[in-house]
Amino acid sequence: MTTRRVHIGIGLVAVALGLAGCASNTHGSATGPTGTTPATTSAMPSTSAIPSASAAPTTSSGTTSSASHAPSTQAPASTAPPSRSPAAQPSPTMHKVSPEATAPAAGGCARDSGTQVLVLINPDVPVPRCVIVTAGQHLAVRNNTGELGQTPRAVTLHWADYAPRTLPPGALTIYPQSFGSYLLPGVHRLQASVYGQSGAEIWLQH
């Protein structure tokens, strides 16, 4: 009887040990040494800490500059040829009036030394009838037909290449251009309507 009890007790102890081993294996696979579940550690590195290789550099204003170091392919601007300066252009050749004669028809010819050479259209003859001038002087004409008690009248003048001018009694007209700018040397006639085809002789000398 005593031996049977011993065998029963040994069997219960073996069963208890077996159950304890199973329980230990079951809990040991799910918990750590302290009975808590160990934290899962990922073997993949965080992508937020890795700089992107394709990220474009940014400018100081925060905008993306994708071609800051790329060589420029823009063609250089063409430069227009400089325009020709008006001073370099040839000046046109001025036409000068040829003289009617190389010497005056009047017997004598006086010289006038003033800048302006004045011719008076008197009732009978012009005064002076002939005058020697230089290239730097210019002409002025006065209608003096009322002189010496004569009835004054209008006078039409024809001079060089100028358009005809009609002067009322006592009027003065001026041709401000210098003789040398539009006349060739020689005798030129100032025609007045009161003398027909005749008039004062202007002798341009060098």
Phi, psi and omega in degrees: 000317178296321180294323179295321180294324180295317180294322179295318181294321179296321180295320179294321178297320180295320179294319181296319179295321179295317179294322179296322179294321180294319180295322180294319179294323182293313181285331182290334180279347184246345183232159178274190182297332182264001179090006178252155181283123181294146180290141180279125180257121180279138178275352181271129177291153180290131181285342181290339181267356182262121179293141180285130181288339182263004181292131181278146177294151180251151177275177183294339180272358177094356180271151183282131177244105185271350183226036183290332181250006181280140179295142181286135179254005182289134181288142179297143180295136180285142181258123181290141179297139181299139179290151182286129181294140178302331181290335181275347180282142181293137179281144182293148179283124181280139177278130178245144184282132178284149180287160176274338180202163177268345179216149183286155177277334180293152182296318181229155183221118181273162178253136178251125184262356181283163178293321178253127179262115183261131176244127178262128176269089179279168183297328184259303180222156177287155177230117357281158176286328177216137181219138177267129182234167177245171185296331184274355180271167177223168190255144171223143183227135177240139175279108183242032184291344179274004180291150176065031176075010179281156177289120181291150179210161180288151182230133174257131182253143172235118184219123177050228181261010178288154174292150180302144178236136178252124181253127171287166181306132179081354183282155179239138173233147183235138171252095192288342180291143179291148182304319183293343182280342182220001179239143169272153181303142181138191183264126178240139184258130172268105183274136177236138186299333181287347180250013183073235179268002182264179179167195180282146178257127179252112184256105179274122177244159180293000000 
